[in-house]
């Protein structure tokens, strides 16, 4: 094998490793974005259900998260707020997680 062929082979291997690393970073970023979106939508759906006098706002939040490809880890109702934590699978990386809160805004004095 000539020196130039070995050099080309080394550069090709290095470029492949860089592309693979960037691909993993992209996978993680997309999963994190999906988790954040799913958490926001689940919290909003739960808060909307609570405002409409639905008896189980967390059940609505779980359904909204599932429709967005996420699994609810925790859901809690605190007075008129709904707090949700979700996770999204990001194989081969660890799952991405996100939290969100939705409810009425602060009252005006």
ABEGO torsion letter per residue (X at the ends): XBAAAAAAAAAAAAAAAAAAAAAAAAAAAAAAAAAAAAAAAAAAAAAAAAAAGBABAAAAAAAAAAAAGBBBABBBBBEABBBBBBBBBAOABBBBBBBBBBEBBBBBX
